[in-house]
Amino acid sequence: MSWTPAELAALKKAYAAGATRVSYEGKTVEYDSGAQLLARIRIIEAEIAATNGKKKPVAGFVRFTREIR
């Protein structure tokens, strides 16, 4: 699911104020409870953590040598 930093900031601000109606980027969403709002915040934070935790694949060259003793 797509999210924006503005959405996350608005959700946190509303949760801190005890509100369940959130407006951001011209959109308004009303949650049934603070628990639902908090759940949405956690989902977005988990997605951010998962995205930041993924390492990009690295391509490189490997060289092997064989020493004769």
mmCIF file of the N, C-alpha and C atoms, coordinates in Angstrom:
data_MODEL
# 
_entry.id   MODEL 
# 
loop_
_atom_site.group_PDB 
_atom_site.id 
_atom_site.type_symbol 
_atom_site.label_atom_id 
_atom_site.label_alt_id 
_atom_site.label_comp_id 
_atom_site.label_asym_id 
_atom_site.label_entity_id 
_atom_site.label_seq_id 
_atom_site.pdbx_PDB_ins_code 
_atom_site.Cartn_x 
_atom_site.Cartn_y 
_atom_site.Cartn_z 
_atom_site.occupancy 
_atom_site.B_iso_or_equiv 
_atom_site.pdbx_formal_charge 
_atom_site.auth_seq_id 
_atom_site.auth_comp_id 
_atom_site.auth_asym_id 
_atom_site.auth_atom_id 
_atom_site.pdbx_PDB_model_num 
ATOM 1   N N  . MET A 1 1  ? 0.845   -1.172  0.000  1.00 0.00 ? 1  MET A N  1 
ATOM 2   C CA . MET A 1 1  ? 0.000   0.000   0.000  1.00 0.00 ? 1  MET A CA 1 
ATOM 3   C C  . MET A 1 1  ? 0.891   1.235   0.000  1.00 0.00 ? 1  MET A C  1 
ATOM 4   N N  . SER A 1 2  ? 0.458   2.232   -0.699 1.00 0.00 ? 2  SER A N  1 
ATOM 5   C CA . SER A 1 2  ? 1.249   3.446   -0.831 1.00 0.00 ? 2  SER A CA 1 
ATOM 6   C C  . SER A 1 2  ? 0.957   4.411   0.323  1.00 0.00 ? 2  SER A C  1 
ATOM 7   N N  . TRP A 1 3  ? 1.975   5.043   0.796  1.00 0.00 ? 3  TRP A N  1 
ATOM 8   C CA . TRP A 1 3  ? 1.823   6.028   1.860  1.00 0.00 ? 3  TRP A CA 1 
ATOM 9   C C  . TRP A 1 3  ? 2.765   7.176   1.572  1.00 0.00 ? 3  TRP A C  1 
ATOM 10  N N  . THR A 1 4  ? 2.577   8.295   2.261  1.00 0.00 ? 4  THR A N  1 
ATOM 11  C CA . THR A 1 4  ? 3.445   9.462   2.098  1.00 0.00 ? 4  THR A CA 1 
ATOM 12  C C  . THR A 1 4  ? 3.919   9.917   3.472  1.00 0.00 ? 4  THR A C  1 
ATOM 13  N N  . PRO A 1 5  ? 5.046   10.621  3.514  1.00 0.00 ? 5  PRO A N  1 
ATOM 14  C CA . PRO A 1 5  ? 5.505   11.175  4.787  1.00 0.00 ? 5  PRO A CA 1 
ATOM 15  C C  . PRO A 1 5  ? 4.479   12.134  5.399  1.00 0.00 ? 5  PRO A C  1 
ATOM 16  N N  . ALA A 1 6  ? 3.757   12.847  4.547  1.00 0.00 ? 6  ALA A N  1 
ATOM 17  C CA . ALA A 1 6  ? 2.726   13.771  5.052  1.00 0.00 ? 6  ALA A CA 1 
ATOM 18  C C  . ALA A 1 6  ? 1.621   13.002  5.760  1.00 0.00 ? 6  ALA A C  1 
ATOM 19  N N  . GLU A 1 7  ? 1.269   11.833  5.213  1.00 0.00 ? 7  GLU A N  1 
ATOM 20  C CA . GLU A 1 7  ? 0.235   11.008  5.843  1.00 0.00 ? 7  GLU A CA 1 
ATOM 21  C C  . GLU A 1 7  ? 0.686   10.540  7.218  1.00 0.00 ? 7  GLU A C  1 
ATOM 22  N N  . LEU A 1 8  ? 1.908   10.054  7.309  1.00 0.00 ? 8  LEU A N  1 
ATOM 23  C CA . LEU A 1 8  ? 2.425   9.575   8.593  1.00 0.00 ? 8  LEU A CA 1 
ATOM 24  C C  . LEU A 1 8  ? 2.469   10.699  9.619  1.00 0.00 ? 8  LEU A C  1 
ATOM 25  N N  . ALA A 1 9  ? 2.930   11.866  9.215  1.00 0.00 ? 9  ALA A N  1 
ATOM 26  C CA . ALA A 1 9  ? 2.994   13.007  10.132 1.00 0.00 ? 9  ALA A CA 1 
ATOM 27  C C  . ALA A 1 9  ? 1.601   13.401  10.609 1.00 0.00 ? 9  ALA A C  1 
ATOM 28  N N  . ALA A 1 10 ? 0.627   13.416  9.686  1.00 0.00 ? 10 ALA A N  1 
ATOM 29  C CA . ALA A 1 10 ? -0.746  13.783  10.055 1.00 0.00 ? 10 ALA A CA 1 
ATOM 30  C C  . ALA A 1 10 ? -1.349  12.750  11.004 1.00 0.00 ? 10 ALA A C  1 
ATOM 31  N N  . LEU A 1 11 ? -1.078  11.463  10.754 1.00 0.00 ? 11 LEU A N  1 
ATOM 32  C CA . LEU A 1 11 ? -1.601  10.411  11.628 1.00 0.00 ? 11 LEU A CA 1 
ATOM 33  C C  . LEU A 1 11 ? -1.037  10.542  13.040 1.00 0.00 ? 11 LEU A C  1 
ATOM 34  N N  . LYS A 1 12 ? 0.261   10.782  13.139 1.00 0.00 ? 12 LYS A N  1 
ATOM 35  C CA . LYS A 1 12 ? 0.883   10.929  14.460 1.00 0.00 ? 12 LYS A CA 1 
ATOM 36  C C  . LYS A 1 12 ? 0.344   12.154  15.196 1.00 0.00 ? 12 LYS A C  1 
ATOM 37  N N  . LYS A 1 13 ? 0.156   13.239  14.461 1.00 0.00 ? 13 LYS A N  1 
ATOM 38  C CA . LYS A 1 13 ? -0.363  14.466  15.074 1.00 0.00 ? 13 LYS A CA 1 
ATOM 39  C C  . LYS A 1 13 ? -1.784  14.249  15.592 1.00 0.00 ? 13 LYS A C  1 
ATOM 40  N N  . ALA A 1 14 ? -2.620  13.584  14.791 1.00 0.00 ? 14 ALA A N  1 
ATOM 41  C CA . ALA A 1 14 ? -4.000  13.316  15.205 1.00 0.00 ? 14 ALA A CA 1 
ATOM 42  C C  . ALA A 1 14 ? -4.036  12.373  16.403 1.00 0.00 ? 14 ALA A C  1 
ATOM 43  N N  . TYR A 1 15 ? -3.194  11.357  16.383 1.00 0.00 ? 15 TYR A N  1 
ATOM 44  C CA . TYR A 1 15 ? -3.164  10.400  17.498 1.00 0.00 ? 15 TYR A CA 1 
ATOM 45  C C  . TYR A 1 15 ? -2.742  11.097  18.787 1.00 0.00 ? 15 TYR A C  1 
ATOM 46  N N  . ALA A 1 16 ? -1.746  11.960  18.695 1.00 0.00 ? 16 ALA A N  1 
ATOM 47  C CA . ALA A 1 16 ? -1.278  12.692  19.873 1.00 0.00 ? 16 ALA A CA 1 
ATOM 48  C C  . ALA A 1 16 ? -2.366  13.614  20.424 1.00 0.00 ? 16 ALA A C  1 
ATOM 49  N N  . ALA A 1 17 ? -3.217  14.131  19.538 1.00 0.00 ? 17 ALA A N  1 
ATOM 50  C CA . ALA A 1 17 ? -4.291  15.037  19.961 1.00 0.00 ? 17 ALA A CA 1 
ATOM 51  C C  . ALA A 1 17 ? -5.543  14.277  20.402 1.00 0.00 ? 17 ALA A C  1 
ATOM 52  N N  . GLY A 1 18 ? -5.563  12.965  20.196 1.00 0.00 ? 18 GLY A N  1 
ATOM 53  C CA . GLY A 1 18 ? -6.735  12.180  20.569 1.00 0.00 ? 18 GLY A CA 1 
ATOM 54  C C  . GLY A 1 18 ? -7.850  12.229  19.538 1.00 0.00 ? 18 GLY A C  1 
ATOM 55  N N  . ALA A 1 19 ? -7.529  12.677  18.335 1.00 0.00 ? 19 ALA A N  1 
ATOM 56  C CA . ALA A 1 19 ? -8.534  12.774  17.269 1.00 0.00 ? 19 ALA A CA 1 
ATOM 57  C C  . ALA A 1 19 ? -8.561  11.490  16.445 1.00 0.00 ? 19 ALA A C  1 
ATOM 58  N N  . THR A 1 20 ? -9.695  11.236  15.792 1.00 0.00 ? 20 THR A N  1 
ATOM 59  C CA . THR A 1 20 ? -9.792  10.071  14.914 1.00 0.00 ? 20 THR A CA 1 
ATOM 60  C C  . THR A 1 20 ? -10.022 10.477  13.463 1.00 0.00 ? 20 THR A C  1 
ATOM 61  N N  . ARG A 1 21 ? -10.172 11.758  13.211 1.00 0.00 ? 21 ARG A N  1 
ATOM 62  C CA . ARG A 1 21 ? -10.308 12.272  11.845 1.00 0.00 ? 21 ARG A CA 1 
ATOM 63  C C  . ARG A 1 21 ? -8.984  12.916  11.445 1.00 0.00 ? 21 ARG A C  1 
ATOM 64  N N  . VAL A 1 22 ? -8.464  12.468  10.300 1.00 0.00 ? 22 VAL A N  1 
ATOM 65  C CA . VAL A 1 22 ? -7.153  12.922  9.848  1.00 0.00 ? 22 VAL A CA 1 
ATOM 66  C C  . VAL A 1 22 ? -7.286  13.509  8.449  1.00 0.00 ? 22 VAL A C  1 
ATOM 67  N N  . SER A 1 23 ? -6.699  14.695  8.249  1.00 0.00 ? 23 SER A N  1 
ATOM 68  C CA . SER A 1 23 ? -6.690  15.331  6.933  1.00 0.00 ? 23 SER A CA 1 
ATOM 69  C C  . SER A 1 23 ? -5.246  15.568  6.510  1.00 0.00 ? 23 SER A C  1 
ATOM 70  N N  . TYR A 1 24 ? -4.946  15.197  5.261  1.00 0.00 ? 24 TYR A N  1 
ATOM 71  C CA . TYR A 1 24 ? -3.623  15.415  4.697  1.00 0.00 ? 24 TYR A CA 1 
ATOM 72  C C  . TYR A 1 24 ? -3.737  15.419  3.186  1.00 0.00 ? 24 TYR A C  1 
ATOM 73  N N  . GLU A 1 25 ? -2.968  16.240  2.532  1.00 0.00 ? 25 GLU A N  1 
ATOM 74  C CA . GLU A 1 25 ? -2.909  16.325  1.076  1.00 0.00 ? 25 GLU A CA 1 
ATOM 75  C C  . GLU A 1 25 ? -4.298  16.365  0.432  1.00 0.00 ? 25 GLU A C  1 
ATOM 76  N N  . GLY A 1 26 ? -5.210  17.117  1.024  1.00 0.00 ? 26 GLY A N  1 
ATOM 77  C CA . GLY A 1 26 ? -6.550  17.258  0.474  1.00 0.00 ? 26 GLY A CA 1 
ATOM 78  C C  . GLY A 1 26 ? -7.479  16.079  0.715  1.00 0.00 ? 26 GLY A C  1 
ATOM 79  N N  . LYS A 1 27 ? -7.034  15.102  1.492  1.00 0.00 ? 27 LYS A N  1 
ATOM 80  C CA . LYS A 1 27 ? -7.843  13.922  1.793  1.00 0.00 ? 27 LYS A CA 1 
ATOM 81  C C  . LYS A 1 27 ? -8.225  13.946  3.263  1.00 0.00 ? 27 LYS A C  1 
ATOM 82  N N  . THR A 1 28 ? -9.372  13.382  3.585  1.00 0.00 ? 28 THR A N  1 
ATOM 83  C CA . THR A 1 28 ? -9.794  13.248  4.973  1.00 0.00 ? 28 THR A CA 1 
ATOM 84  C C  . THR A 1 28 ? -10.202 11.804  5.217  1.00 0.00 ? 28 THR A C  1 
ATOM 85  N N  . VAL A 1 29 ? -9.661  11.233  6.280  1.00 0.00 ? 29 VAL A N  1 
ATOM 86  C CA . VAL A 1 29 ? -9.981  9.859   6.655  1.00 0.00 ? 29 VAL A CA 1 
ATOM 87  C C  . VAL A 1 29 ? -10.404 9.871   8.109  1.00 0.00 ? 29 VAL A C  1 
ATOM 88  N N  . GLU A 1 30 ? -11.497 9.159   8.398  1.00 0.00 ? 30 GLU A N  1 
ATOM 89  C CA . GLU A 1 30 ? -11.948 9.058   9.780  1.00 0.00 ? 30 GLU A CA 1 
ATOM 90  C C  . GLU A 1 30 ? -11.824 7.597   10.227 1.00 0.00 ? 30 GLU A C  1 
ATOM 91  N N  . TYR A 1 31 ? -11.115 7.389   11.307 1.00 0.00 ? 31 TYR A N  1 
ATOM 92  C CA . TYR A 1 31 ? -10.925 6.058   11.870 1.00 0.00 ? 31 TYR A CA 1 
ATOM 93  C C  . TYR A 1 31 ? -11.956 5.835   12.969 1.00 0.00 ? 31 TYR A C  1 
ATOM 94  N N  . ASP A 1 32 ? -12.348 4.578   13.177 1.00 0.00 ? 32 ASP A N  1 
ATOM 95  C CA . ASP A 1 32 ? -13.363 4.263   14.183 1.00 0.00 ? 32 ASP A CA 1 
ATOM 96  C C  . ASP A 1 32 ? -12.861 4.483   15.597 1.00 0.00 ? 32 ASP A C  1 
ATOM 97  N N  . SER A 1 33 ? -11.552 4.292   15.790 1.00 0.00 ? 33 SER A N  1 
ATOM 98  C CA . SER A 1 33 ? -11.001 4.429   17.141 1.00 0.00 ? 33 SER A CA 1 
ATOM 99  C C  . SER A 1 33 ? -9.534  4.821   17.073 1.00 0.00 ? 33 SER A C  1 
ATOM 100 N N  . GLY A 1 34 ? -9.030  5.203   18.218 1.00 0.00 ? 34 GLY A N  1 
ATOM 101 C CA . GLY A 1 34 ? -7.606  5.508   18.326 1.00 0.00 ? 34 GLY A CA 1 
ATOM 102 C C  . GLY A 1 34 ? -6.757  4.277   18.067 1.00 0.00 ? 34 GLY A C  1 
ATOM 103 N N  . ALA A 1 35 ? -7.292  3.108   18.395 1.00 0.00 ? 35 ALA A N  1 
ATOM 104 C CA . ALA A 1 35 ? -6.563  1.854   18.168 1.00 0.00 ? 35 ALA A CA 1 
ATOM 105 C C  . ALA A 1 35 ? -6.367  1.608   16.672 1.00 0.00 ? 35 ALA A C  1 
ATOM 106 N N  . GLN A 1 36 ? -7.391  1.901   15.870 1.00 0.00 ? 36 GLN A N  1 
ATOM 107 C CA . GLN A 1 36 ? -7.251  1.751   14.420 1.00 0.00 ? 36 GLN A CA 1 
ATOM 108 C C  . GLN A 1 36 ? -6.232  2.736   13.868 1.00 0.00 ? 36 GLN A C  1 
ATOM 109 N N  . LEU A 1 37 ? -6.263  3.944   14.385 1.00 0.00 ? 37 LEU A N  1 
ATOM 110 C CA . LEU A 1 37 ? -5.311  4.969   13.964 1.00 0.00 ? 37 LEU A CA 1 
ATOM 111 C C  . LEU A 1 37 ? -3.896  4.539   14.309 1.00 0.00 ? 37 LEU A C  1 
ATOM 112 N N  . LEU A 1 38 ? -3.715  4.051   15.505 1.00 0.00 ? 38 LEU A N  1 
ATOM 113 C CA . LEU A 1 38 ? -2.393  3.583   15.928 1.00 0.00 ? 38 LEU A CA 1 
ATOM 114 C C  . LEU A 1 38 ? -1.936  2.393   15.086 1.00 0.00 ? 38 LEU A C  1 
ATOM 115 N N  . ALA A 1 39 ? -2.848  1.518   14.741 1.00 0.00 ? 39 ALA A N  1 
ATOM 116 C CA . ALA A 1 39 ? -2.508  0.367   13.898 1.00 0.00 ? 39 ALA A CA 1 
ATOM 117 C C  . ALA A 1 39 ? -2.000  0.835   12.529 1.00 0.00 ? 39 ALA A C  1 
ATOM 118 N N  . ARG A 1 40 ? -2.649  1.842   11.961 1.00 0.00 ? 40 ARG A N  1 
ATOM 119 C CA . ARG A 1 40 ? -2.211  2.384   10.667 1.00 0.00 ? 40 ARG A CA 1 
ATOM 120 C C  . ARG A 1 40 ? -0.821  2.988   10.787 1.00 0.00 ? 40 ARG A C  1 
ATOM 121 N N  . ILE A 1 41 ? -0.563  3.698   11.876 1.00 0.00 ? 41 ILE A N  1 
ATOM 122 C CA . ILE A 1 41 ? 0.763   4.277   12.103 1.00 0.00 ? 41 ILE A CA 1 
ATOM 123 C C  . ILE A 1 41 ? 1.809   3.166   12.152 1.00 0.00 ? 41 ILE A C  1 
ATOM 124 N N  . ARG A 1 42 ? 1.513   2.106   12.882 1.00 0.00 ? 42 ARG A N  1 
ATOM 125 C CA . ARG A 1 42 ? 2.461   0.976   13.014 1.00 0.00 ? 42 ARG A CA 1 
ATOM 126 C C  . ARG A 1 42 ? 2.717   0.293   11.679 1.00 0.00 ? 42 ARG A C  1 
ATOM 127 N N  . ILE A 1 43 ? 1.674   0.161   10.861 1.00 0.00 ? 43 ILE A N  1 
ATOM 128 C CA . ILE A 1 43 ? 1.831   -0.456  9.542  1.00 0.00 ? 43 ILE A CA 1 
ATOM 129 C C  . ILE A 1 43 ? 2.787   0.362   8.680  1.00 0.00 ? 43 ILE A C  1 
ATOM 130 N N  . ILE A 1 44 ? 2.579   1.669   8.665  1.00 0.00 ? 44 ILE A N  1 
ATOM 131 C CA . ILE A 1 44 ? 3.439   2.542   7.860  1.00 0.00 ? 44 ILE A CA 1 
ATOM 132 C C  . ILE A 1 44 ? 4.871   2.500   8.379  1.00 0.00 ? 44 ILE A C  1 
ATOM 133 N N  . GLU A 1 45 ? 5.041   2.550   9.705  1.00 0.00 ? 45 GLU A N  1 
ATOM 134 C CA . GLU A 1 45 ? 6.393   2.501   10.274 1.00 0.00 ? 45 GLU A CA 1 
ATOM 135 C C  . GLU A 1 45 ? 7.075   1.175   9.959  1.00 0.00 ? 45 GLU A C  1 
ATOM 136 N N  . ALA A 1 46 ? 6.321   0.086   9.963  1.00 0.00 ? 46 ALA A N  1 
ATOM 137 C CA . ALA A 1 46 ? 6.892   -1.226  9.627  1.00 0.00 ? 46 ALA A CA 1 
ATOM 138 C C  . ALA A 1 46 ? 7.326   -1.272  8.165  1.00 0.00 ? 46 ALA A C  1 
ATOM 139 N N  . GLU A 1 47 ? 6.536   -0.677  7.289  1.00 0.00 ? 47 GLU A N  1 
ATOM 140 C CA . GLU A 1 47 ? 6.909   -0.627  5.875  1.00 0.00 ? 47 GLU A CA 1 
ATOM 141 C C  . GLU A 1 47 ? 8.183   0.183   5.674  1.00 0.00 ? 47 GLU A C  1 
ATOM 142 N N  . ILE A 1 48 ? 8.295   1.286   6.408  1.00 0.00 ? 48 ILE A N  1 
ATOM 143 C CA . ILE A 1 48 ? 9.501   2.107   6.316  1.00 0.00 ? 48 ILE A CA 1 
ATOM 144 C C  . ILE A 1 48 ? 10.706  1.316   6.795  1.00 0.00 ? 48 ILE A C  1 
ATOM 145 N N  . ALA A 1 49 ? 10.555  0.639   7.921  1.00 0.00 ? 49 ALA A N  1 
ATOM 146 C CA . ALA A 1 49 ? 11.658  -0.148  8.480  1.00 0.00 ? 49 ALA A CA 1 
ATOM 147 C C  . ALA A 1 49 ? 12.065  -1.272  7.525  1.00 0.00 ? 49 ALA A C  1 
ATOM 148 N N  . ALA A 1 50 ? 11.080  -1.916  6.900  1.00 0.00 ? 50 ALA A N  1 
ATOM 149 C CA . ALA A 1 50 ? 11.378  -3.005  5.972  1.00 0.00 ? 50 ALA A CA 1 
ATOM 150 C C  . ALA A 1 50 ? 12.093  -2.476  4.733  1.00 0.00 ? 50 ALA A C  1 
ATOM 151 N N  . THR A 1 51 ? 11.658  -1.330  4.258  1.00 0.00 ? 51 THR A N  1 
ATOM 152 C CA . THR A 1 51 ? 12.282  -0.733  3.078  1.00 0.00 ? 51 THR A CA 1 
ATOM 153 C C  . THR A 1 51 ? 13.707  -0.299  3.377  1.00 0.00 ? 51 THR A C  1 
ATOM 154 N N  . ASN A 1 52 ? 13.919  0.284   4.535  1.00 0.00 ? 52 ASN A N  1 
ATOM 155 C CA . ASN A 1 52 ? 15.261  0.745   4.902  1.00 0.00 ? 52 ASN A CA 1 
ATOM 156 C C  . ASN A 1 52 ? 16.183  -0.410  5.248  1.00 0.00 ? 52 ASN A C  1 
ATOM 157 N N  . GLY A 1 53 ? 15.634  -1.527  5.652  1.00 0.00 ? 53 GLY A N  1 
ATOM 158 C CA . GLY A 1 53 ? 16.438  -2.670  6.048  1.00 0.00 ? 53 GLY A CA 1 
ATOM 159 C C  . GLY A 1 53 ? 16.905  -3.526  4.885  1.00 0.00 ? 53 GLY A C  1 
ATOM 160 N N  . LYS A 1 54 ? 16.276  -3.365  3.734  1.00 0.00 ? 54 LYS A N  1 
ATOM 161 C CA . LYS A 1 54 ? 16.656  -4.171  2.576  1.00 0.00 ? 54 LYS A CA 1 
ATOM 162 C C  . LYS A 1 54 ? 17.959  -3.649  1.998  1.00 0.00 ? 54 LYS A C  1 
ATOM 163 N N  . LYS A 1 55 ? 18.854  -4.558  1.760  1.00 0.00 ? 55 LYS A N  1 
ATOM 164 C CA . LYS A 1 55 ? 20.111  -4.173  1.142  1.00 0.00 ? 55 LYS A CA 1 
ATOM 165 C C  . LYS A 1 55 ? 20.018  -4.420  -0.353 1.00 0.00 ? 55 LYS A C  1 
ATOM 166 N N  . LYS A 1 56 ? 20.568  -3.510  -1.102 1.00 0.00 ? 56 LYS A N  1 
ATOM 167 C CA . LYS A 1 56 ? 20.573  -3.657  -2.545 1.00 0.00 ? 56 LYS A CA 1 
ATOM 168 C C  . LYS A 1 56 ? 21.639  -4.679  -2.930 1.00 0.00 ? 56 LYS A C  1 
ATOM 169 N N  . PRO A 1 57 ? 21.361  -5.474  -3.933 1.00 0.00 ? 57 PRO A N  1 
ATOM 170 C CA . PRO A 1 57 ? 22.362  -6.449  -4.359 1.00 0.00 ? 57 PRO A CA 1 
ATOM 171 C C  . PRO A 1 57 ? 23.590  -5.750  -4.914 1.00 0.00 ? 57 PRO A C  1 
ATOM 172 N N  . VAL A 1 58 ? 24.718  -6.338  -4.647 1.00 0.00 ? 58 VAL A N  1 
ATOM 173 C CA . VAL A 1 58 ? 25.980  -5.773  -5.103 1.00 0.00 ? 58 VAL A CA 1 
ATOM 174 C C  . VAL A 1 58 ? 26.594  -6.727  -6.113 1.00 0.00 ? 58 VAL A C  1 
ATOM 175 N N  . ALA A 1 59 ? 26.946  -6.204  -7.248 1.00 0.00 ? 59 ALA A N  1 
ATOM 176 C CA . ALA A 1 59 ? 27.606  -7.019  -8.270 1.00 0.00 ? 59 ALA A CA 1 
ATOM 177 C C  . ALA A 1 59 ? 29.098  -6.751  -8.182 1.00 0.00 ? 59 ALA A C  1 
ATOM 178 N N  . GLY A 1 60 ? 29.877  -7.776  -8.323 1.00 0.00 ? 60 GLY A N  1 
ATOM 179 C CA . GLY A 1 60 ? 31.320  -7.597  -8.257 1.00 0.00 ? 60 GLY A CA 1 
ATOM 180 C C  . GLY A 1 60 ? 32.029  -8.734  -8.958 1.00 0.00 ? 60 GLY A C  1 
ATOM 181 N N  . PHE A 1 61 ? 33.327  -8.670  -8.931 1.00 0.00 ? 61 PHE A N  1 
ATOM 182 C CA . PHE A 1 61 ? 34.149  -9.690  -9.555 1.00 0.00 ? 61 PHE A CA 1 
ATOM 183 C C  . PHE A 1 61 ? 34.838  -10.489 -8.466 1.00 0.00 ? 61 PHE A C  1 
ATOM 184 N N  . VAL A 1 62 ? 34.935  -11.763 -8.709 1.00 0.00 ? 62 VAL A N  1 
ATOM 185 C CA . VAL A 1 62 ? 35.606  -12.640 -7.760 1.00 0.00 ? 62 VAL A CA 1 
ATOM 186 C C  . VAL A 1 62 ? 36.790  -13.272 -8.480 1.00 0.00 ? 62 VAL A C  1 
ATOM 187 N N  . ARG A 1 63 ? 37.915  -13.278 -7.808 1.00 0.00 ? 63 ARG A N  1 
ATOM 188 C CA . ARG A 1 63 ? 39.094  -13.889 -8.390 1.00 0.00 ? 63 ARG A CA 1 
ATOM 189 C C  . ARG A 1 63 ? 39.583  -14.979 -7.454 1.00 0.00 ? 63 ARG A C  1 
ATOM 190 N N  . PHE A 1 64 ? 39.836  -16.124 -8.031 1.00 0.00 ? 64 PHE A N  1 
ATOM 191 C CA . PHE A 1 64 ? 40.379  -17.232 -7.258 1.00 0.00 ? 64 PHE A CA 1 
ATOM 192 C C  . PHE A 1 64 ? 41.776  -17.538 -7.775 1.00 0.00 ? 64 PHE A C  1 
ATOM 193 N N  . THR A 1 65 ? 42.657  -17.795 -6.858 1.00 0.00 ? 65 THR A N  1 
ATOM 194 C CA . THR A 1 65 ? 44.002  -18.239 -7.248 1.00 0.00 ? 65 THR A CA 1 
ATOM 195 C C  . THR A 1 65 ? 44.299  -19.526 -6.517 1.00 0.00 ? 65 THR A C  1 
ATOM 196 N N  . ARG A 1 66 ? 45.108  -20.320 -7.164 1.00 0.00 ? 66 ARG A N  1 
ATOM 197 C CA . ARG A 1 66 ? 45.476  -21.591 -6.562 1.00 0.00 ? 66 ARG A CA 1 
ATOM 198 C C  . ARG A 1 66 ? 46.974  -21.617 -6.409 1.00 0.00 ? 66 ARG A C  1 
ATOM 199 N N  . GLU A 1 67 ? 47.370  -21.728 -5.199 1.00 0.00 ? 67 GLU A N  1 
ATOM 200 C CA . GLU A 1 67 ? 48.806  -21.767 -4.932 1.00 0.00 ? 67 GLU A CA 1 
ATOM 201 C C  . GLU A 1 67 ? 49.250  -23.221 -4.858 1.00 0.00 ? 67 GLU A C  1 
ATOM 202 N N  . ILE A 1 68 ? 50.365  -23.523 -5.485 1.00 0.00 ? 68 ILE A N  1 
ATOM 203 C CA . ILE A 1 68 ? 50.914  -24.860 -5.436 1.00 0.00 ? 68 ILE A CA 1 
ATOM 204 C C  . ILE A 1 68 ? 52.073  -24.842 -4.441 1.00 0.00 ? 68 ILE A C  1 
ATOM 205 N N  . ARG A 1 69 ? 52.033  -25.727 -3.512 1.00 0.00 ? 69 ARG A N  1 
ATOM 206 C CA . ARG A 1 69 ? 53.072  -25.761 -2.491 1.00 0.00 ? 69 ARG A CA 1 
ATOM 207 C C  . ARG A 1 69 ? 53.901  -26.979 -2.601 1.00 0.00 ? 69 ARG A C  1 
# 
